[in-house]
Amino acid sequence: MILTRASHEYYVLDSPTMSDAEYDRLFRELQELEQNFPECLAPDSPTLRIGAEPQSQLAKHDHLQPMLSLGNAFDDEELRAWEERLVRLAGGDVAKSGYTAELKIDGTAVALTYENQLFVKGATRGNGIIGEDVTVNLRTVRDVPLRLHESAPKGRIEVRGEIYFPFARFEEMNEARARAGDPVFANPRNAAAGSLRMLDPAITASRPLRFFGYSVAAPDGEELPFETQTELLDALVQWGVPVAPHRMRAKTLAEVEKWAYDLEHNIRSELNFAIDGAVVKVDSLRLQDELGVVGGREPRWAIARKFAPDIAETKLLAIEVNVGRTGALNPFAVLEPVEIGGVIVKLATLHNEDLVIAKDLRVGDWVQVKRAGEVIPQIIAPIPDKRTGSEKPWRMPKKCPVCGTPVTREEDEAAIYCPNIACPGRQLEGLVHFTSRGAMDIRGLSYARIQQLVEEGLVKDPGDLYGLTRDQLLGLEGYADKGADALIAAIQTSKSQPLSRLLNALGIRHVGSIAAQLLAQHFGTLDAVMSASADDILNVRGIGSTIANGVVAYFSNPAGRALVEKLRSHGLTFTEPRAVAAGGALSGKTVVITGTLPTLSRSKATAIIEAAGGRVTGSVSKSTDFLVAGEDAGSKLEKAKTLGVEVIDEAELLRRVKSPATSSA
């Protein structure tokens, strides 16, 4: 049977050939057939199984209670249908209970047995009743507590959770395997499962597996010291068990739906680990017991709200090059169209030539492509065992593909540049950047609109935008009176953007939004920036020699100065309001953010810090005042500890911002 074979490949071999989405579709189709034709229900049907039979190489372990599978809801309508079934069974108790909503980690389920708070055995889920003993390997996972906090119950309990593989380390491992000619893992879930079931624990120890807990089981007849799933998760944290971030307690299903939407479309893209959905549970443990289990397989009181998969395999058809606003040559992949996360993906970023070489990507390769949330698709790694020998290595062209100018590469830089400021490729991308939200924020100018203006000869540089007339726009295809008026108004409005936005918009090499803010706040006027020497610029805290040289080079170029004068003639703002109050809660503080914060995105946390007068940098140094650390903090946290830099969490950051008197603590 197709599903039986796919289940064996997924659970036992850790090498699936069928996508999760296809398996879910076929599984649901089989469920519907068996419901409509009960006589077709076979005793070995996959719908009656929880996982897969344990492998013979590993010792067996009996779970204290069955580790169940979850039913699936693929949209909000199916989620509401699940709630309606609960209400029919339990009435108003469902509303009284409310729900918990948690991340559905795409890893491999394990059960950790503790006796008198000491870790004594760890096992895989197996078939849900009997798992495989992987105690020795689990001891190598740094997140698995070898002893629980003294607040944990005495006696015997099982902590259930998920072993997972962080994205960054997963990609590093796959790149190394590809270079060595070894088969790569299809996804982080396979990497976690395969690593955990190694017969040699040294191999497991060499792979940075992580762990999140989500439930607790006790022997039959014994009660646990909490009444709700919310209390259970809080207790796990108190016991020293890591719990996945972004969980919530919801009074209504509508709150869950809103949370799940934000999780899929915003939060998911910022996580350093794979999720394939959310898990929604009735919060009351008493009500969970009353609702029970369907067919010995699925709890009625919990359901998985599945998301579209964000990793797929497809073919690399070509590698082409785009010329960026600073002249950087940016390779990108042209892919055989594939659906990922509900979107058809045809292109993926490749960043630079060194990355293409490191990943050993060849034109014609089958590759793994990842797309999470709204993030630009990226190629994780090639799949060497699918090569036929016809694949071709790729190298960056020696001349700019747009203007033909010989390219350059500075020492210690990965990027390769077209040095021709008048390169048409640079002009188009420069205009796109100039009008973008983080720069001059001219609404209504899409990439296609800008390309149209360039092709019609109306715009060659940013200064030309401010000379556009209503009649010129009405003469173009796609513009009516209302659209033309709106664009002219948006262009005029952008003139009031402060100097920091303008400096970012100009596309000065190495100057991004943070450097632009530092320069604008220090010098105050564009004329002062233009006349500053490299030494003057180096006096700006947070600005190094690379940025200083880039600024001087830009304003030493006649083309750069000519553009500035053109913008001046149109009345743009060349000054920076001293908006950051000297008495801000974090005034003068240098802050680094690392890891995944519980509720704040990286951009939101940065905005909060800057609004309080602080400065966010990307690396930890002796001048860093404190580090804000979340889950999967990594090397920045280690460096902060080494340098003696203070480390705080999100809650402490918010406290300091709200309480200026404590900001110097």
N, C-alpha and C positions, 0 to 999 in steps of 0.2 A: 504494500500500500504506500502511496506517495507520502502521506503525512507521517507514517511510521518511520520511513526511511529518513525523511527530513528531520524528525525528532531525534533519531539516533545520531545523525550528523551534528546536530546542534548541541545536544546535551552530553553525548558520550565522546564523539570524535573532536569536538570543538572546531569543526571545519564545515560550516553549513554551505550548501550550494543553492539554497532557496532563501530569498529575502524574507525578513520578518513580516513585511506587509503581505506578501503572497501567501505565507503560511497562515496568517490570521484570516485572510480571505477564504482559503480552502477549508480551514477549521470551522469557520462559521457556516459555510455551505454544507459541511458534513453534519453539523449540529441541526440545521434546519431539515435536512433529509431524514435524520433519525427521529426528529420530533413528528414529522409528517408520516413517516413509515416506520413505526416502532419495531416491526418485525425484521427490519434491516440492521438493527443494533447488534453488532458483533461483540462477543465477550472481550475481545482484545482491541476494541475501538480506541483510537487516540483520545476521544472525548471522555473516556473513563480513567485516563491516566493523569497523573500530576506532573511528573517529570520523565525520567528515564531510569532504567535499571542500573544499579551501580556497576562499575567496572570490576573485573575479577582481580586486577593487580593490587587494589587497595583494600584494606580491611574494612569491614562493614560497621555501621553505627546505627543503633535504634534511636530515633528522635523521641523526646519526651511526649510530644504531641505531633500530629501530622503537620507538615509544612505544605500549605495549600497553594493552589494556583488561583489567579484572579480572573474573573470575567472581564470583558472589554467593552468600553463605550468609545465609539470613534467620532462622536460629535455631541453637542449639547442636547440634542433631541434624545439620543439614546441614554444620556446621563439622567435626563428628567424621567424617562421611562423606568429606569432603575429605581428612582425615588418613589415613583407611583407604586411600584411593587412593594416597596418597604412600607408605605403608608397603608396599603391594603392589609398587610400582615400585622403591623404594630400601631396603626392609627396615630394619635397625637403624640405618642412617645418619640416619634422620629423628630418632630419639631422641637420637642423639649431637649433632645440629645444634642442636636446640631452635628457638625461634621469636623473632621480633621482632613487637611489636604497636604500631601507630602510629595516630594519629588520621586519619580519612579526611576531609580538608578538602573542604567543598562549595564549590569555587571553579572556576577554569579552569586546566587544565594548560599549562605552558610549559616550554621548553627554553632554557637560557642557555648560549651558547657562549663559552668562554674560550680565548684563545691566549696562552701564556706568562703566565697568571694575570690577563690583562686581558680585561674583558668586550667582545666584539666584535659579538655578534649574539644576538637573542632572538626566539623564534618560538612560535606556538601549536602545539598538538598536531596540528591539521588531521585528516588521515586516518590519522595514525600514522606514515606514511612521509614525507609532505611537509606542512609547516606553513606558516603565514603569518608573514612577517617583520614583527614589531612592535617592533623594536629601539628606535626613537626613543621609543615610549611606555613601554617597560620601563625606560628610563633615568630616567623620572620617578618610579618606584616606589622609595621611600627604603630599603626592605629589600633591594633587589637590589644586591649588592656590585659596584661598577664595577671593583674589583681584588681578587683573592683574596689571602689571607695568603701569605707566602713559603713556608709549609709545603706549599702546594698543588702538584700536579705541574706541570712545565713542559709545553710542547707544547699540544695541543688536547684539550679535554674538554667535555662537556655536563653541566651541573647541571640536573637535572629537579626540578620542584616545582609549587606551586600558588599562583596569585594569588587573593587573597580580599578581601572587603570586611568590615570590622568592623561588628558589629551597630549600635553606637551611632551611627556616622557614616552608616550605611545608612538608619536611621530618620530622621535629621536631613535627609538628602538627599530621601527620599521625601516627607517633610512639606513641604519647600520646593517640590518638583515639584507636589504636590497643590494647594498654595496658588496656584501659577502656572498651574494648569489643564493641566499637562503630564502625560503618562501616567507612572505610577509603575512601578518595577521590581517584578516578581513576587517576587523573592527576592534575597539577597545574591549568589548565584552568577550570576544574569543581570546584576546591576549590575557585577560584576567583569569578566565576559566582554565586555559591551557597552562598558565604559569602556576596556578594553585594546585594542579593535579600532577605536577612533576614528581617523579620518584626520587629525584635528587634535590633535597631542600636548598642546596647551594644555588641552584638555578633560580628557584623561587626568590631567594634572598637577594639575588642580583637584579631583580625587577621591582620597581617601586610601586607595589600594590598598595591600595588604600582601603579603608573600611568605614562604612556607615551602618549604625544600628537602627532598627525600626520597630522591634517588638520583643516581648519576653514571654517565655513559656515555663510553666512549672509542672511538676508531676501531677497526675490526676488527683483531684481532691484537695489540692493545696491552693490557697488564694494568694493573689499578689496584692501588695499594699497600695493600690490606686484604683480609682473608679472610672477613669476616662483614658482614652488614648492620648490626650493632651498631657495628662499627668504622667502617663507612662514615658512619653518622650522626654519630658522635663526630668524625670527620675533617671533615665539613661544618662543624660548629660551630667547629672549630679554624681552618678556612679563612676564617671570617667570614660563613658562610651561616646565616641563621636556620633553626632546625628546630623543628617543632611540639612543644609540651610534652606531658607525660604518656606518653611512649613507654616501653616496657618490654622487657626481655629475659626470656623465659620458657623454663623447661626442659621444661614439659609443656603440653599443650593445655588441661588443667584450669585452670592458672594464667591462661591467656589468657581463658578463659570467665569466670572470676571478675573479671578486670580489665575485660572488655567490659561486664559487668553494672554494675559501679561507674561506668564511663564513661557508659553510657546513662542510668542512673537518678540519678546524683549529680553527676559532674563536668561533664557536658554542659550542665547548666543554669547553670553558673558561667562558661562560656567566652564570650568577646566575639566569637566568630566561629562560622559555621555548620559543623557536621559532619553527615554522613549515615551514619556508621558508623565502623568500624575496619578497618585493613588488617593482615592477618596474613601474615607471610612466613617461609619457611624461612630460618634465620639464615645458614647456610653458603652463601657465594657459589659455591663449587665444586659443591655439591649443586644449587643453582639451575640452573647450566649443564647438569648431567646430567639434571635433570627436564625441562628444555626448555619448549616452548610448544605449546599445543593449537590446531591449525587455523590457525596464524599469527596468532591473535588474543589468546589468554589464556595467561599463564604458569601452568604447573602448580604452581609453588612459591609462589604468592601467591593470596590470596582476600580479597574484601571482606565483612566481617561487617556487613551492612546493619542500620540501625536504622529504626524507624518515623519518617516525616517529621514535622517539628515546625512547619511553616508550611502554612497552608491558606487557601482563599478561601471565604467564606460571606456570608450577608446579615445586616445589622444591623436587627433587627426593632424594637427599642425601646431607649431610654436611660432607666433608672430610677435612683432615688437611695436610698442607704442612710445612716442616721444612725449615726456611729461613737461610740465610748465617750467621746470628748472633745467630742462635739457636732458634729464635722466632717461635712458633707454630702458623701458620696462617690458620684459617678455611676458606674454600671456598665452594660455593654452586654448586652442580651439578644439572643442570636444564633440563627440557624437552626442546629440541631444539625449538627456536622461532626466527623469523626474526625481527631484530630491526635495523633501519638505514641501511637497505640493506645488513646486515650481519647476518648469522646464529649464535646465541648465545647459548652456552651450559654450560658455567661456569660464575660465578660472585664472586667478592670479598666480604668477610664478615668481614675483618679486625681483630676482636678479639672476645673472648667469651662474654665479656660484651655487645658488640653491638648486638650479636645474642639474648641475654636475653632481652635487652632493646626493641628490635623490636618484641619480642615474636614470633620469627620464629620457626616453627616446621617442621620436615621432613614430607612431604606429603602436605604441605600448597600450595595453589595458592598464587602467589606473583606478585608484580609489579616490573619490572626490567627496569632500565634506562641505556641507552647507548647514550652518546652525542659525536659526532666526533670520535676521536681515543681513548677516555677514556675507561678504563677497565669497563665492565658492573657492576652495583651495584644494590642490592635489595633495593627498597625504603621501602616497608612494605608488610606484609601479608594481605590477604583479609579474615578476620574472618568469614564473612557471607557465605563463600563457604566451610567452614570446615564440615567434616562429622563425626568427633569424632575419626577417625583412625590416626590422625596426632600425632607425637611423639616429645616431647621436646628433646633438644640436650644439652649435656655438653661436655666440653673439656676433652680428655682422661688424666688419671693420669700419664701415661708413654708415652715417645716419641714413636710415631707410626713407626718410622724407626729403632731405635736402642734399644728401650725398657728401656732406662734410665728414672728414675723418674723425672718428670718435676718440675721446680721451678717457683716461682712468687715473685718478689720483692715488698716490700711495696710501695704503691702509683703508681704502674705501671699496665697498662691494659694487657700488653703482658705476656704470659707464655713461659718459655724457656726450651729447652733441654740443660743442662750444658756440655754435652759431646762434646768437640772440635773435636774429631775424628768421630763424627756421620756422616755416609755416606750422609744423607740428607743435613747436613750443608755443606759438602764438595762440592756437586754438585751445590747448590745454590751459594756458595761462589765463585766457578769458573765462574759461569754465571755472577755474579756481577763484578768480577775482570776484565773480558774481555769486559764489557759493554762500551757504548759510553762515559758515564760520568766518567768512571774510566780509564783503560788502553787502551780502544778503539781499540781492536784487531778485525779488520774487517774479516768477513768470518767465525767466530765462532758462529754459531747459538746454541740455546739450544740443538737441536737434535745432532749437531756435538759434542758438549761438552759431552753430555750423551754417545755418541758412544765412545769417547776417554776414558771415565771413565770405561765403560763396558768392553772395550778391555784391560784394565789394563795398559794403556799407561800414564794416568794422574791421580794422586791422590790429588795433591795440585797445586797451581799456579806456583810453582817453576818447576814442571815437564813440563809445557808448553814450557819453554825455552830450554829444552833438546830434544824436538821432532826433528826427522830427516825426510828428504824427503822420504827415503825408508820406514819408518814406516807408513807414511800417504798413500803412494801408495799401501801399503798392506791392506788398509781398503776399504770397499765398498763405492763407490761414489766419490772417489778421482782419478783424472787423473793428468798428468804432470803439466798442467797449474794451476789447483786448488791447488795442493800441493805446488808448487813454490810460489803462491800468499799468501798462509797462512803462510808459513815459513817467507816470507818477512814481512808480517804484524806483526808477533810475534817479529821479530828483530827490527822493527821500534818502537814498543811500549817501548823498553828499554829506549828510550830518553824522555819518558813522565816525567814531573817534579815531585818533591816530593809530591806536593799537590794531584796529581792524584793517586800516589801510596798509600798514606795514606787513601784516599777514597776507593781504590780498595781492601785493606787488609780486609775490613769488620769489623773494630773495632767497638764494640758495642757503639751506640749513635753518632758515628762520620760519618757525611755525607759530602757532597762536601764543604759546607761553613765552617764547623769546620776544615776540612782538610786543606783548604786554610789558615785559621787563624793560625793553628799550624805550617804549613810549612813556612809561611811568618815570624813568630815570631822566630822559632828556626833555620831555615835555612837548617839543615841537619837531616837525619833520626837518626843518632847516638845521636844527642842532644835531640831529642824527646824521644828516648828509655831510656835515662839516667835521664830524668826530673822526679821530684817528683810531687805529686798531687798539692802541694803548688806552684811549679814552673809553672805548667800548668794553675793554677787559675790566674796567673798574666797576662795571655793572655786575652786581652779585648774581651769580647763576649763568653768566655768559662766558663761554670759553673762546679759545683762539679760533676754532673752526668757524663759529658763528661770526666772530668779529671780522675775520678775513672775508667772509662771504658778504657782509654788509658793506665793507669798504670797497670791495671789488664791484659790487652792483652800482654804487653811487659814483664810482670812478669811471664807469662806462658811459660814454656820451648818450647811448640809447636809453639808459636808465634815467639820466638827468633830463633828457628831452621828454620822457613820459611824465616825470614829476611836474615839469613846467606846464605841460598840456593839461594835467589834472588841476593844477593851481588855477589856470585860466578859466576852468569851469566851476570854480568855487568850492572844491571839496575841503573838508575839515582837515587841517594839518596840525592840530593840537590835541592833547590828551587831558581830559578833565581829571583832576586829582581825586578820583572817586573813592579810592580805598582809604577809609578813615584811619588816621594814625593810631587811634585808640581801639581799633577792631580787636575782637577777642583773640585772634591769632596773628595780630600785626607783627611783622618781622620774623615770623616762624617759617622754617623750611620743612615741608612735610612730604613723605613718600607714602604711597598707597600700594598695597600688595595683596594678592589673594582675592577671593570672592567674599564680599561683605554680605551680612545677613539680609539687609533690606535695600541698601543703596547701590546703584550702579556706579561704575568708576567715574563716569562723567558727572553724575549728581554729587558724589562725594567731593570731587574736585571743585565744582561750583560752590559748594557750601564753604569749603576751606578758603577759596579765593574771596568770596563775599565777606568773610571774616578777617580779611587782610593777610592771610597766609599765602604761601607760594608752594605749589606742588611740583616736584621734580621726579624724574624717572629712575634715579639711582640713589642708593644710600651712601653717604660719606660722613666724615667727621662733622661737617657743617649741618647735617640733618638734625632738626630739633626732636622730631619723633616720627615713628613709623606707625601707620594705621594698618593692622594686619587682619585678614579674614581667613577663610578656609584655603588650604593649599598655598600657603604663603611662600614657600620655597626659599631660594637662595638669598633674597633680600632680607628675610627675617633672620637668617643665619648671620648675614653680614652685620645687621643691626646689633645683634647680641655680641658679636665679636668686638664691635666698635663702642659698645656701651651706650648705644642710642636707645632712648626710651621707646617701648612698644606699647601701643594702646589698641583697643578694639573700637568698633563702630559706636557702641553705646557711650564710651568715654569721649570720643570725638564730639558727638552731639551734645554731651554735657558741657564740654569746654566752650563750644560755640555759643551755647545758651547762657553760660555763666562766665563772663570775661574775667572775673576775679580769680578763677581757677586755671586760667589758660597758661600760666607760667609754672604750674605745678610740675 
